[in-house]
Amino acid sequence: MPSTVDKAIIQAFAKLDPVALGLAMGATVGAAVFASTIFLILKGGYPVGPNLALLGQFFIGYTVSVMGAFIGLFYGFVLGFVLGWIIAGLRNFLLNAYLQMLRTRAALTSYFESLD
């Protein structure tokens, strides 16, 4: 039966699910692009969102319009999903490498201590 400290360590070093993090980040980035586009449309003025319109350089077909908000939602979701998936995979890989290094160091330390 693991102790409370062991449970906390296991939870701290648990693997991240790349799909779950990708979906969460995709939904967040997509919603942010959609909401900011709709906000600028409702705010109005001339010109409408010149800075946000620069997203059209990266998101093909994106403009500061209602249709552009949905295009931005799609592109934002895809971008957020890919970034979340990469971040989770990279974090899992680096954490695995670090834990493997600690295991190897502990094994070598115990081996050399047994030689003394």
Secondary structure, DSSP 8 states (H G I E B T S, - for coil): ---HHHHHHHHHT----HHHHHHHHHHHHHHHHHHHHHHHHHH--SSS-TTGGGGGGTSTT--SSHHHHHHHHHHHHHHHHHHHHHHHHHHHHHHHHHHHHHHHHHHHHHHHHHH-
